[in-house]
């Protein structure tokens, strides 16, 4: 207890000391800025455009040093410079053009993006490799790097956000909106593969609209990119992109790199015009182009004010609506422009009561009741769709949509559109016939019509629709040719014929039928079917086919049969003669008129058979040199089977052809010597 009693008198002293220390600390923090004079006015901006810096100063009022800085900065003149103003760092370099460097004048160009000291003024003498630091510091407001808002102030690189505030880390989104969420643009990416030919030397790769950003295209292959532009005022331009470099095209910076096997095109944006990237044929191989860019959503829904009240007194209702707004032209456009972007969600109409005061003629208050208790709500009503603007390849059809109101008696009348805005308006335009148009399809070439020399070859060309069916509708002007000349590099051992020799059956027959046959079109025309088989297996017979009068219904893409008198022009033949070859190996006698009906003006019957060499006879000697004679046979040129020699023209028989054989020397003859026998008889 004594201890405690002795300590009690000292406790207030400790508490007072603590309060005094706390008071001095708080007072020193409060008076820290009190040692400074007030901030002075802001200086003039270091630049008139493009973002500069301004500073303000203050004076220390204490005899001792003051804590803190005596200078502060802020950004200023944050408006874009006109294109002709040029680069700020380049202006500072060019200011030294009239100052000698080591006794010589140079034209100085800026050296940007120095990673070690971005705020020093380094310049390069034009046409040389000489790089000199002409000043230790660039002027305040100079960008540290070309692709950044960070700026140099007093020789140090300061962070600048997209809100143009020093020290801010706020950045633009891919759409160019400061601190945005990326919802005002959409990513477009894709690949194009060239399909150029001798008749189609250039093609459109992609159209990049005004305001797009971060554009990048990479071409791989022998072809070449070039640009076409169109400004909002309608002015058109073109840039051939003939060499590597950075160009200004309609006030948009274009960076182009050309390599032996590829080309790279970059545009940071935002584009100041509509750019159409095209490709020009420069080689036999195909090229591919990969592209990516951010396209601005230039059409957005905008909510309207409330429409007029449905009643002047006694209670009514009024609605808001939404209209499609073009951000480029600042005007209202048709709703389908906003429907193009899935990101766009049309605001729902708002409904509110209005003019609730009782009407003067009324002897009391009129009760506000739901509108549909009196009669049905106004509704949208549409007319039938118009015919499609195109029979294939994508067209449009339209209809009229109006707001109508039905009274108690059932009479329908047109009313103002705002009365129907509580429900979405039906579309007035829609795509139609979006399937591909019929295209020509060329099949493989036939063998050449001759086995030696110059002849012809044929192919079948069909008009194929989007379902893969043989149909009509292809343009005759774009039809590929069905025959061409061909050369067999084998010498012909017979008199020279009239060249080229036309085709023999069956290739000519098939090509001729498709050439003569008509395709179904939107105009009534005769359409023959395929010929039937020949009525005989040998000799002369007949073939028949069905010929109909038909028309193509473009709306339903179906074919309808018509009476024969609906089709103009001569009706194709439905019967013709055919020849199936000789019977039992006999040589038939042919009427020239009949054979002419089968072969037409193409050939004489004797051209169906011809002489050909078929190997050689056995060598006349087994060694020491002999001869072989070529065997000449009369062949059916269709079946390649031997035929009677009377069917081939004797005057065309090829000359005798001999060749030497068995040239090796014969072996030497053996000699045998026998023993003499004993002599018998006279004279031994």
C-alpha positions as CSV (number, residue, x, y, z in Angstrom):
1,X,0.0,0.0,0.0
2,X,2.9,2.3,0.7
3,X,4.3,1.7,-2.7
4,X,1.1,2.5,-4.3
5,X,0.6,5.6,-2.3
6,X,4.1,6.8,-3.2
7,X,3.4,6.3,-6.9
8,X,0.1,8.1,-7.0
9,X,1.6,11.7,-6.9
10,X,3.7,11.0,-10.0
11,X,0.9,9.7,-12.3
12,X,-0.5,13.1,-13.4
13,X,3.0,14.3,-14.4
14,X,3.4,11.3,-16.8
15,X,0.0,12.0,-18.3
16,X,0.8,15.7,-18.8
17,X,4.1,14.8,-20.5
18,X,2.2,12.5,-22.9
19,X,-0.3,15.1,-23.8
20,X,2.4,17.7,-24.4
21,X,4.3,15.4,-26.8
22,X,1.1,14.5,-28.7
23,X,0.2,18.1,-29.1
24,X,3.6,19.1,-30.5
25,X,3.5,16.2,-33.0
26,X,0.0,17.1,-34.3
27,X,1.0,20.8,-34.4
28,X,4.1,20.0,-36.4
29,X,2.1,18.0,-39.0
30,X,-0.5,20.8,-39.2
31,X,2.2,23.5,-39.5
32,X,4.3,21.6,-42.0
33,X,2.6,23.3,-45.0
34,X,2.3,26.4,-42.9
35,X,6.0,27.0,-43.4
36,X,5.4,27.4,-47.1
37,X,4.0,30.4,-48.9
38,X,0.9,29.9,-51.1
39,X,1.3,28.3,-54.5
40,X,1.9,30.7,-57.3
41,X,0.0,30.9,-60.6
42,X,0.4,28.2,-63.3
43,X,3.0,28.9,-65.9
44,X,2.3,29.1,-69.6
45,X,1.9,25.6,-71.2
46,X,5.1,24.2,-72.8
47,X,3.0,23.3,-75.9
48,X,0.0,24.7,-77.6
49,X,-1.3,21.2,-78.6
50,X,-0.6,17.6,-78.3
51,X,-0.2,17.6,-74.5
52,X,2.3,19.9,-72.7
53,X,3.3,20.7,-69.1
54,X,2.8,23.7,-66.8
55,X,4.3,24.3,-63.4
56,X,3.5,26.3,-60.2
57,X,6.1,27.4,-57.6
58,X,5.9,28.2,-53.8
59,X,8.4,29.9,-51.4
60,X,9.7,28.5,-48.1
61,X,8.9,31.0,-45.3
62,X,11.1,29.4,-42.7
63,X,14.7,30.2,-42.0
64,X,15.3,26.5,-42.1
65,X,14.6,24.1,-44.9
66,X,11.0,23.2,-45.5
67,X,9.7,19.7,-46.1
68,X,8.2,18.9,-49.5
69,X,8.8,20.2,-53.0
70,X,8.7,23.9,-54.1
71,X,7.4,23.0,-57.6
72,X,4.4,21.1,-59.0
73,X,3.3,20.1,-62.5
74,X,0.2,19.5,-64.4
75,X,-0.6,18.6,-68.0
76,X,-2.1,21.1,-70.4
77,X,-3.1,21.7,-74.0
78,X,-4.5,18.2,-74.3
79,X,-5.9,18.6,-77.8
80,X,-4.6,16.9,-80.9
81,X,-2.3,18.8,-83.1
82,X,-3.1,19.3,-86.8
83,X,-1.4,16.8,-89.1
84,X,0.9,19.4,-90.6
85,X,2.3,20.3,-87.2
86,X,4.7,17.4,-87.2
87,X,6.4,15.5,-84.3
88,X,7.4,17.6,-81.3
89,X,10.8,15.8,-80.9
90,X,11.5,16.2,-84.6
91,X,10.9,20.0,-84.3
92,X,13.5,20.2,-81.5
93,X,16.1,18.2,-83.7
94,X,15.4,20.4,-86.8
95,X,16.1,23.5,-84.7
96,X,19.8,22.5,-84.8
97,X,20.0,22.3,-88.6
98,X,21.5,25.8,-88.8
99,X,24.1,25.0,-86.1
100,X,27.4,23.5,-87.2
101,X,28.5,20.2,-85.7
102,X,32.2,19.7,-85.9
103,X,32.3,22.4,-88.6
104,X,29.6,20.9,-90.8
105,X,25.8,21.5,-91.2
106,X,23.5,18.5,-90.9
107,X,19.8,17.8,-91.3
108,X,18.8,16.2,-88.0
109,X,16.1,13.6,-87.5
110,X,14.8,12.4,-84.1
111,X,15.9,9.1,-82.5
112,X,12.9,8.0,-80.5
113,X,12.2,5.3,-77.9
114,X,15.7,5.3,-76.3
115,X,15.4,2.7,-73.5
116,X,18.2,4.1,-71.5
117,X,17.4,7.8,-71.5
118,X,14.1,8.6,-73.3
119,X,14.2,12.2,-72.2
120,X,17.5,13.3,-73.8
121,X,17.4,14.9,-77.3
122,X,19.2,12.4,-79.5
123,X,19.2,13.0,-83.2
124,X,20.6,11.3,-86.3
125,X,22.2,13.1,-89.2
126,X,20.1,12.4,-92.3
127,X,21.8,10.0,-94.7
128,X,24.5,8.9,-92.2
129,X,24.8,6.7,-89.2
130,X,25.9,9.6,-87.0
131,X,23.8,9.9,-83.8
132,X,24.5,12.8,-81.4
133,X,22.9,13.9,-78.1
134,X,22.2,17.6,-79.0
135,X,20.7,18.4,-75.6
136,X,20.6,16.6,-72.2
137,X,16.9,17.2,-71.8
138,X,14.0,17.5,-74.3
139,X,11.4,20.3,-73.7
140,X,8.7,19.6,-71.1
141,X,5.7,17.9,-72.6
142,X,7.7,15.7,-75.1
143,X,6.5,12.2,-75.2
144,X,8.9,9.6,-73.7
145,X,7.9,7.0,-76.2
146,X,6.0,7.3,-79.5
147,X,3.2,4.8,-78.4
148,X,2.7,6.2,-74.9
149,X,1.2,9.3,-73.2
150,X,4.0,9.4,-70.7
151,X,5.9,12.8,-71.0
152,X,9.3,14.2,-70.1
153,X,9.3,16.9,-67.4
154,X,12.5,18.4,-66.3
155,X,14.4,15.6,-68.0
156,X,12.5,12.8,-66.2
157,X,9.8,10.5,-67.7
158,X,6.5,11.0,-65.8
159,X,3.6,8.6,-66.0
160,X,0.5,10.0,-67.7
161,X,-2.8,8.2,-67.8
162,X,-5.4,8.4,-70.6
163,X,-7.2,11.0,-68.5
164,X,-4.1,13.2,-69.1
165,X,-3.3,13.4,-65.4
166,X,0.2,13.1,-64.1
167,X,0.7,9.9,-62.1
168,X,-2.5,8.4,-63.3
169,X,-2.4,4.7,-64.4
170,X,-5.8,4.8,-66.1
171,X,-5.5,3.3,-69.7
172,X,-7.7,3.2,-72.8
173,X,-9.5,0.0,-73.7
174,X,-9.2,-1.6,-77.1
175,X,-12.0,0.7,-78.3
176,X,-10.1,3.9,-77.5
177,X,-12.3,4.8,-74.5
178,X,-10.4,5.9,-71.4
179,X,-11.0,3.6,-68.5
180,X,-13.6,1.8,-70.7
181,X,-14.9,-1.7,-70.5
182,X,-14.5,-2.6,-74.2
183,X,-18.2,-2.6,-75.0
184,X,-18.1,0.2,-77.6
185,X,-16.3,-1.9,-80.2
186,X,-16.0,-5.5,-81.4
187,X,-13.1,-7.7,-82.3
188,X,-13.1,-8.7,-86.0
189,X,-10.7,-11.4,-87.1
190,X,-10.6,-13.7,-90.1
191,X,-8.6,-15.2,-93.0
192,X,-8.8,-14.6,-96.7
193,X,-7.5,-17.0,-99.3
194,X,-6.9,-15.6,-102.8
195,X,-8.7,-17.1,-105.8
196,X,-7.2,-15.0,-108.5
197,X,-6.7,-15.9,-112.1
198,X,-5.6,-14.5,-115.4
199,X,-9.0,-12.9,-115.8
200,X,-9.3,-11.8,-112.2
201,X,-6.2,-9.8,-111.3
202,X,-7.4,-8.3,-108.0
203,X,-9.9,-8.9,-105.2
204,X,-11.2,-7.3,-101.9
205,X,-9.7,-8.8,-98.8
206,X,-11.7,-6.9,-96.1
207,X,-13.4,-3.5,-95.6
208,X,-12.3,-1.7,-92.4
209,X,-14.7,1.0,-91.4
210,X,-14.0,4.5,-90.1
211,X,-12.8,4.7,-86.5
212,X,-11.3,1.2,-86.3
213,X,-8.2,0.6,-84.2
214,X,-5.3,-1.8,-83.8
215,X,-5.4,-3.0,-87.4
216,X,-3.0,-5.7,-88.4
217,X,-2.9,-7.8,-91.7
218,X,-0.3,-10.4,-92.6
219,X,-0.1,-11.6,-96.3
220,X,1.8,-14.9,-97.0
221,X,2.4,-15.7,-100.6
222,X,3.4,-14.0,-103.9
223,X,0.6,-11.5,-104.2
224,X,0.6,-7.8,-103.2
225,X,-1.6,-5.7,-100.9
226,X,-2.9,-2.2,-101.7
227,X,-5.4,0.2,-100.2
228,X,-8.5,2.1,-101.3
229,X,-10.0,4.8,-99.0
230,X,-13.2,6.7,-98.8
231,X,-13.7,9.6,-96.4
232,X,-17.0,10.5,-94.8
233,X,-17.2,13.4,-97.3
234,X,-17.1,10.9,-100.2
235,X,-13.5,11.6,-101.3
236,X,-11.8,8.5,-102.7
237,X,-8.1,7.6,-102.7
238,X,-5.7,4.8,-103.4
239,X,-2.2,3.8,-102.1
240,X,-0.2,1.1,-103.9
241,X,2.1,0.3,-100.9
242,X,5.0,-0.1,-103.2
243,X,7.8,-0.1,-100.6
244,X,8.5,-0.5,-96.9
245,X,7.8,2.5,-94.8
246,X,5.3,4.6,-92.8
247,X,2.8,6.6,-94.8
248,X,0.0,9.0,-94.0
249,X,-3.1,7.9,-95.9
250,X,-6.1,10.2,-95.4
251,X,-4.6,11.4,-92.1
252,X,-4.2,7.9,-90.9
253,X,-0.7,6.5,-90.2
254,X,0.0,3.3,-92.1
255,X,3.1,1.1,-91.3
256,X,3.9,-1.3,-94.1
257,X,6.7,-3.9,-94.3
258,X,7.4,-5.8,-97.5
259,X,9.4,-9.1,-97.4
260,X,10.2,-11.6,-100.2
261,X,7.5,-14.1,-99.0
262,X,5.1,-11.9,-97.0
263,X,3.7,-8.4,-96.3
264,X,2.7,-6.9,-93.0
265,X,0.3,-3.9,-92.7
266,X,-0.4,-2.1,-89.4
267,X,-2.6,0.9,-88.6
268,X,-2.9,2.0,-84.9
269,X,-6.0,4.1,-85.6
270,X,-8.5,5.4,-85.1
271,X,-8.9,5.4,-88.9
272,X,-10.1,8.7,-90.4
273,X,-11.7,7.1,-93.4
274,X,-13.1,3.8,-94.6
275,X,-10.2,1.6,-95.7
276,X,-10.7,-1.2,-98.3
277,X,-7.8,-3.6,-98.3
278,X,-7.3,-5.3,-101.7
279,X,-5.0,-7.9,-103.1
280,X,-3.4,-7.9,-106.6
281,X,-2.3,-11.1,-108.4
282,X,1.5,-11.3,-108.7
283,X,2.3,-15.0,-109.0
284,X,1.0,-18.5,-109.9
285,X,0.6,-19.7,-106.2
286,X,-2.3,-18.7,-103.9
287,X,-1.9,-16.3,-101.0
288,X,-3.5,-16.1,-97.6
289,X,-4.2,-13.0,-95.6
290,X,-4.9,-13.0,-91.8
291,X,-6.5,-9.8,-90.4
292,X,-7.5,-8.6,-87.0
293,X,-8.9,-5.2,-85.9
294,X,-11.3,-3.6,-83.5
295,X,-14.4,-2.1,-85.2
296,X,-16.3,0.6,-83.5
297,X,-20.0,0.1,-82.8
298,X,-21.1,3.2,-84.7
299,X,-24.9,2.7,-84.3
300,X,-26.4,2.7,-80.8
301,X,-29.8,2.8,-79.3
302,X,-30.8,6.1,-77.8
303,X,-33.9,6.5,-75.5
304,X,-36.4,9.2,-76.6
305,X,-38.4,11.5,-74.4
306,X,-41.9,10.6,-73.4
307,X,-44.4,10.8,-76.3
308,X,-47.5,13.0,-75.8
309,X,-50.1,11.8,-73.4
310,X,-52.9,9.6,-74.8
311,X,-55.5,11.9,-73.2
312,X,-55.7,15.6,-72.6
313,X,-57.5,15.1,-69.3
314,X,-59.1,12.5,-67.1
315,X,-56.0,10.3,-67.1
316,X,-54.0,8.8,-69.9
317,X,-50.6,7.2,-70.5
318,X,-47.4,8.0,-72.4
319,X,-44.5,6.0,-73.5
320,X,-40.8,6.4,-74.3
321,X,-39.2,4.7,-77.3
322,X,-35.7,4.0,-78.6
323,X,-34.2,5.2,-81.8
324,X,-31.1,4.0,-83.6
325,X,-28.4,6.8,-83.6
326,X,-25.4,7.0,-86.0
327,X,-22.5,8.3,-83.9
328,X,-20.5,9.3,-87.0
329,X,-23.2,11.5,-88.7
330,X,-25.0,12.4,-85.5
331,X,-28.4,11.5,-86.9
332,X,-31.2,9.0,-86.5
333,X,-31.1,6.0,-88.9
334,X,-33.2,2.9,-89.5
335,X,-33.5,0.4,-86.7
336,X,-31.8,-2.4,-88.7
337,X,-28.4,-0.7,-88.4
338,X,-28.5,-1.2,-84.6
339,X,-29.8,-4.8,-85.0
340,X,-26.6,-5.5,-86.9
341,X,-24.6,-5.5,-83.6
342,X,-25.5,-8.4,-81.2
343,X,-24.0,-6.3,-78.4
344,X,-26.8,-3.7,-78.9
345,X,-29.8,-4.3,-76.6
346,X,-32.7,-2.1,-77.4
347,X,-34.1,-0.4,-74.3
348,X,-37.6,-1.4,-73.3
349,X,-40.2,1.4,-73.5
350,X,-41.2,3.1,-70.2
351,X,-44.9,3.7,-69.4
352,X,-46.3,6.4,-67.1
353,X,-49.6,7.9,-66.3
354,X,-50.3,11.5,-67.3
355,X,-53.0,14.3,-67.3
356,X,-54.7,12.9,-64.3
357,X,-56.8,16.0,-63.7
358,X,-60.6,15.5,-64.3
359,X,-62.0,16.8,-67.6
360,X,-63.9,20.2,-67.3
361,X,-67.1,18.7,-68.7
362,X,-67.1,15.9,-66.2
363,X,-69.1,16.2,-63.0
364,X,-66.6,14.2,-61.1
365,X,-63.3,12.4,-61.1
366,X,-62.7,10.0,-64.0
367,X,-61.2,6.7,-62.8
368,X,-58.0,5.7,-64.4
369,X,-58.4,2.2,-65.7
370,X,-56.1,-0.1,-67.8
371,X,-56.4,0.9,-71.4
372,X,-57.3,-2.6,-72.6
373,X,-60.5,-2.7,-70.6
374,X,-62.0,-0.2,-73.0
375,X,-60.8,-1.9,-76.2
376,X,-57.8,-3.8,-77.4
377,X,-54.4,-2.2,-77.3
378,X,-52.9,-0.7,-80.5
379,X,-50.9,-3.2,-82.4
380,X,-48.4,-3.5,-85.3
381,X,-49.7,-4.7,-88.6
382,X,-47.6,-5.6,-91.6
383,X,-48.2,-6.1,-95.3
384,X,-46.9,-9.2,-97.1
385,X,-43.2,-9.3,-98.0
386,X,-42.2,-8.1,-101.4
387,X,-40.5,-10.4,-103.9
388,X,-36.8,-11.0,-103.2
389,X,-34.4,-8.6,-105.0
390,X,-32.2,-11.5,-106.1
391,X,-32.9,-15.1,-107.0
392,X,-29.7,-16.3,-105.3
393,X,-26.6,-15.0,-103.6
394,X,-28.5,-13.0,-101.0
395,X,-31.1,-10.3,-101.6
396,X,-33.5,-8.3,-99.5
397,X,-37.3,-8.0,-99.3
398,X,-39.3,-5.4,-97.5
399,X,-42.8,-4.7,-96.2
400,X,-44.7,-1.9,-94.7
401,X,-45.4,-1.9,-90.9
402,X,-47.9,0.5,-89.3
403,X,-49.5,1.0,-86.0
404,X,-53.3,0.3,-86.0
405,X,-56.1,0.6,-83.5
406,X,-59.3,-1.3,-83.4
407,X,-62.4,0.2,-81.8
408,X,-65.3,-1.5,-80.1
409,X,-67.1,-2.0,-83.4
410,X,-64.1,-3.7,-84.9
411,X,-63.1,-0.9,-87.2
412,X,-59.3,-0.8,-87.7
413,X,-57.6,2.6,-88.3
414,X,-54.0,3.7,-88.5
415,X,-52.7,5.7,-85.5
416,X,-49.4,7.3,-84.4
417,X,-46.5,4.9,-84.0
418,X,-45.8,5.9,-80.4
419,X,-49.0,4.1,-79.4
420,X,-47.5,0.7,-80.4
421,X,-44.0,1.3,-78.8
422,X,-44.9,-0.8,-75.8
423,X,-43.9,-3.8,-78.0
424,X,-41.0,-4.1,-80.5
425,X,-41.8,-3.0,-84.1
426,X,-41.7,-5.8,-86.6
427,X,-38.7,-5.7,-89.0
428,X,-39.4,-4.0,-92.3
429,X,-36.4,-5.5,-94.1
430,X,-35.1,-9.1,-94.1
431,X,-32.5,-11.0,-96.1
432,X,-33.7,-13.7,-98.6
433,X,-32.3,-16.3,-101.0
434,X,-29.0,-16.3,-99.1
435,X,-27.9,-19.5,-100.7
436,X,-25.1,-19.4,-103.3
437,X,-25.9,-18.9,-106.9
438,X,-25.4,-21.8,-109.4
439,X,-21.8,-22.2,-110.5
440,X,-20.1,-23.9,-113.5
441,X,-18.3,-27.1,-112.5
442,X,-15.8,-28.5,-115.0
443,X,-15.0,-32.2,-114.9
444,X,-11.8,-33.9,-116.0
445,X,-10.6,-33.7,-119.5
446,X,-11.1,-36.7,-121.8
447,X,-8.2,-38.5,-123.5
448,X,-6.9,-36.8,-126.7
449,X,-8.9,-37.8,-129.8
450,X,-5.7,-39.0,-131.5
451,X,-2.9,-41.3,-130.6
452,X,-0.3,-39.2,-132.5
453,X,0.1,-35.6,-133.6
454,X,-2.5,-32.9,-132.9
455,X,-6.1,-33.5,-131.8
456,X,-8.7,-32.4,-129.4
457,X,-9.9,-33.2,-125.9
458,X,-13.2,-32.6,-124.2
459,X,-14.7,-32.2,-120.8
460,X,-18.2,-32.0,-119.3
461,X,-19.2,-28.7,-117.8
462,X,-22.2,-28.7,-115.5
463,X,-24.2,-25.9,-113.9
464,X,-24.4,-26.9,-110.2
465,X,-26.7,-25.2,-107.6
466,X,-26.1,-24.8,-103.8
467,X,-27.5,-28.3,-103.3
468,X,-25.1,-29.9,-105.7
469,X,-27.8,-30.6,-108.2
470,X,-27.4,-30.1,-112.0
471,X,-29.6,-27.1,-112.7
472,X,-29.9,-23.9,-114.7
473,X,-29.1,-20.2,-113.9
474,X,-25.4,-20.0,-114.7
475,X,-24.2,-17.2,-116.9
476,X,-23.3,-18.4,-120.4
477,X,-20.6,-15.7,-120.5
478,X,-18.6,-17.3,-117.7
479,X,-19.0,-20.9,-118.9
480,X,-15.6,-22.7,-119.2
481,X,-14.8,-24.1,-122.7
482,X,-15.6,-27.8,-123.3
483,X,-12.9,-28.5,-125.8
484,X,-9.3,-27.6,-126.4
485,X,-6.4,-28.7,-128.6
486,X,-4.0,-31.4,-127.5
487,X,-0.7,-32.8,-128.9
488,X,0.5,-36.4,-128.6
489,X,4.3,-36.4,-128.9
490,X,4.3,-39.5,-131.1
491,X,5.0,-39.2,-134.8
492,X,2.2,-40.3,-137.2
493,X,3.1,-42.8,-139.9
494,X,0.3,-41.9,-142.3
495,X,-0.6,-39.0,-144.6
496,X,-1.3,-35.8,-142.8
497,X,-5.0,-35.3,-142.2
498,X,-6.9,-32.1,-141.8
499,X,-6.1,-30.9,-138.2
500,X,-7.4,-30.9,-135.6
501,X,-9.4,-34.2,-135.7
502,X,-12.8,-33.9,-134.0
503,X,-13.7,-36.3,-131.2
504,X,-15.2,-39.7,-131.7
505,X,-17.9,-41.2,-129.5
506,X,-18.5,-41.5,-126.7
507,X,-16.7,-38.3,-125.5
508,X,-18.0,-36.1,-128.3
509,X,-21.5,-37.5,-127.9
510,X,-21.6,-36.6,-124.1
511,X,-20.1,-33.2,-124.6
512,X,-22.4,-32.5,-127.6
513,X,-25.5,-33.5,-125.6
514,X,-24.6,-31.2,-122.7
515,X,-23.8,-28.4,-125.2
516,X,-27.1,-28.8,-127.0
517,X,-29.1,-29.3,-123.9
518,X,-30.8,-26.3,-122.3
519,X,-30.7,-25.5,-118.6
520,X,-33.9,-24.6,-116.8
521,X,-34.3,-20.8,-116.5
522,X,-36.9,-18.2,-115.4
523,X,-38.0,-18.1,-119.1
524,X,-40.0,-21.0,-120.4
525,X,-37.7,-23.2,-122.5
526,X,-37.5,-26.8,-123.9
527,X,-35.5,-29.1,-121.6
528,X,-34.5,-32.5,-123.1
529,X,-33.7,-35.5,-121.0
530,X,-30.9,-37.9,-121.7
531,X,-31.0,-40.2,-124.8
532,X,-32.2,-43.7,-124.2
533,X,-29.9,-46.7,-125.1
534,X,-29.8,-47.8,-128.7
535,X,-32.6,-50.1,-129.7
536,X,-30.2,-52.7,-131.2
537,X,-26.9,-54.2,-130.1
538,X,-25.4,-54.1,-133.5
539,X,-26.1,-52.4,-136.8
540,X,-28.3,-49.3,-137.1
541,X,-31.0,-48.5,-134.5
542,X,-32.8,-45.6,-132.9
543,X,-32.6,-43.6,-129.6
544,X,-35.4,-41.6,-128.0
545,X,-35.7,-39.0,-125.3
546,X,-38.3,-36.9,-123.5
547,X,-38.4,-33.1,-124.2
548,X,-40.5,-31.0,-121.8
549,X,-41.4,-27.3,-121.7
550,X,-40.3,-26.1,-118.2
551,X,-39.7,-22.9,-116.2
552,X,-37.7,-22.2,-113.0
553,X,-39.8,-20.6,-110.2
554,X,-37.3,-18.2,-108.6
555,X,-39.1,-17.8,-105.3
556,X,-39.3,-21.5,-104.4
557,X,-36.3,-22.6,-106.6
558,X,-38.5,-25.4,-108.1
559,X,-39.2,-26.4,-111.7
560,X,-42.7,-26.5,-113.2
561,X,-43.9,-28.2,-116.4
562,X,-45.8,-26.0,-118.9
563,X,-47.8,-26.7,-122.1
564,X,-45.6,-27.1,-125.2
565,X,-47.0,-23.9,-126.8
566,X,-45.7,-21.8,-123.9
567,X,-42.1,-22.4,-125.1
568,X,-40.7,-20.4,-128.0
569,X,-38.4,-21.6,-130.7
570,X,-38.0,-25.1,-132.3
571,X,-38.5,-28.1,-130.1
572,X,-35.3,-30.3,-129.9
573,X,-35.5,-33.7,-131.6
574,X,-36.9,-36.6,-129.5
575,X,-35.6,-39.4,-131.8
576,X,-32.4,-40.1,-133.7
577,X,-30.5,-42.9,-135.4
578,X,-27.7,-44.8,-133.7
579,X,-25.1,-47.3,-134.8
580,X,-24.0,-50.2,-132.5
581,X,-21.2,-51.6,-134.6
582,X,-21.1,-54.4,-137.2
583,X,-23.1,-57.6,-136.7
584,X,-21.3,-61.0,-136.7
585,X,-18.1,-59.5,-138.1
586,X,-19.7,-58.7,-141.4
587,X,-19.0,-55.5,-143.2
588,X,-22.3,-53.6,-143.5
589,X,-23.2,-51.3,-146.3
590,X,-24.0,-47.8,-145.1
591,X,-26.2,-45.1,-146.6
592,X,-24.3,-41.9,-146.4
593,X,-27.5,-40.0,-145.4
594,X,-28.0,-42.4,-142.5
595,X,-24.5,-42.1,-141.3
596,X,-24.6,-38.4,-141.7
597,X,-27.6,-38.3,-139.3
598,X,-25.6,-40.2,-136.7
599,X,-22.3,-38.4,-137.0
600,X,-23.6,-35.1,-138.2
601,X,-21.0,-33.0,-140.0
602,X,-18.3,-34.2,-137.7
603,X,-16.8,-37.1,-139.6
604,X,-17.2,-39.8,-142.3
605,X,-17.9,-43.3,-141.3
606,X,-14.5,-44.5,-142.5
607,X,-12.8,-42.4,-139.8
608,X,-14.2,-44.8,-137.2
609,X,-11.6,-47.3,-138.4
610,X,-7.9,-46.7,-139.0
611,X,-4.6,-48.4,-139.6
612,X,-2.2,-48.7,-136.7
613,X,1.1,-50.5,-136.1
614,X,0.8,-53.4,-133.7
615,X,4.3,-54.8,-132.9
616,X,6.7,-56.5,-135.2
617,X,7.1,-59.9,-136.7
618,X,9.7,-62.5,-135.5
619,X,13.3,-61.7,-136.5
620,X,14.3,-63.4,-139.7
621,X,17.6,-64.5,-138.2
622,X,18.6,-65.6,-134.7
623,X,22.1,-64.1,-134.9
624,X,24.4,-62.3,-137.2
625,X,21.8,-59.6,-138.2
626,X,18.2,-60.0,-139.4
627,X,15.1,-57.8,-140.0
628,X,11.6,-57.4,-138.5
629,X,8.5,-56.0,-140.3
630,X,5.9,-53.9,-138.5
631,X,2.5,-55.5,-138.3
632,X,-0.2,-53.2,-139.6
633,X,-3.8,-53.9,-138.4
634,X,-7.2,-52.3,-139.1
635,X,-8.6,-51.3,-135.6
636,X,-12.0,-49.9,-134.4
637,X,-10.8,-46.6,-132.8
638,X,-13.6,-46.8,-130.2
639,X,-13.2,-50.4,-129.0
640,X,-9.6,-50.9,-130.0
641,X,-10.5,-54.3,-131.4
642,X,-9.2,-55.7,-134.7
643,X,-11.6,-55.1,-137.7
644,X,-11.9,-56.3,-141.3
645,X,-9.2,-54.6,-143.4
646,X,-12.0,-53.5,-145.9
647,X,-13.3,-51.1,-143.2
648,X,-10.0,-49.1,-143.3
649,X,-9.1,-46.8,-146.2
650,X,-6.5,-48.6,-148.3
651,X,-4.8,-45.3,-149.3
652,X,-4.1,-44.6,-145.7
653,X,-2.3,-47.8,-145.0
654,X,1.1,-46.8,-143.5
655,X,4.2,-47.8,-145.4
656,X,6.2,-50.9,-144.8
657,X,8.4,-50.4,-141.7
658,X,11.5,-52.5,-141.2
659,X,14.1,-52.6,-138.4
660,X,17.2,-54.6,-137.8
661,X,17.4,-57.3,-135.1
662,X,19.6,-60.1,-133.7
663,X,22.8,-58.1,-134.3
664,X,25.0,-60.2,-132.1
665,X,27.6,-62.3,-134.1
666,X,26.9,-66.0,-134.4
667,X,29.2,-68.4,-132.5
668,X,32.2,-70.1,-134.5
669,X,31.4,-73.5,-136.0
670,X,33.2,-76.5,-134.3
671,X,35.7,-78.8,-136.3
672,X,35.9,-82.6,-135.6
673,X,38.9,-84.7,-137.0
674,X,38.4,-88.5,-137.0
675,X,41.0,-91.3,-137.3
676,X,41.7,-92.8,-140.8
677,X,40.4,-96.3,-141.3
678,X,42.6,-99.1,-142.7
679,X,43.0,-99.1,-146.5
680,X,41.3,-101.8,-148.3
681,X,41.5,-102.8,-151.9
682,X,43.9,-102.1,-154.8
683,X,46.5,-99.4,-154.4
684,X,46.8,-99.5,-150.5
